[in-house]
Amino acid sequence: QVQLVESGGGLVQAGGSLRLSCAASGSIFSITTMGWFRQAPGKQRELVALITRDDVTNYLDSVKGRFTISRDNAKNTVYLQMNSLKPEDTAVYYCNAKDVFRNYWGQGTQVTVSS
């Protein structure tokens, strides 16, 4: 079993930056992939970025060049560095972890970008 706790959301002006953190606990060694999803009002949840155990990354096209996903294995934590934020980035951001059998979700953290 894996537990995920996100932090780092908040209110920021367009062009600003935020760093989201996701601390994982439990059966850490079973995780193969971690990622960040987001869901804006009236829209479906979408994958923003992912990182594999081998540090292969993938990004939503609209955030490429602006967002960076990384991990700190010593802290069992995954980060999403978000730069050059736009109002359309406003959403609840959710941390996700996957092992061979299951998906795990954090509670979500609100990111609001003002114009």
Buried (B, 14 or more C-beta within 10 A) or exposed (E): EBEBBBBBBEEBEEEBEBBBBBBBEBBEEBBEBBBBBBBBEEEEBEEBBBBBEEEEEBBBEEBEEBBBBBBEEEEBBBBBBBBEBBEEBBBBBBBBBBBEEEEBBBEBBEBBBEE
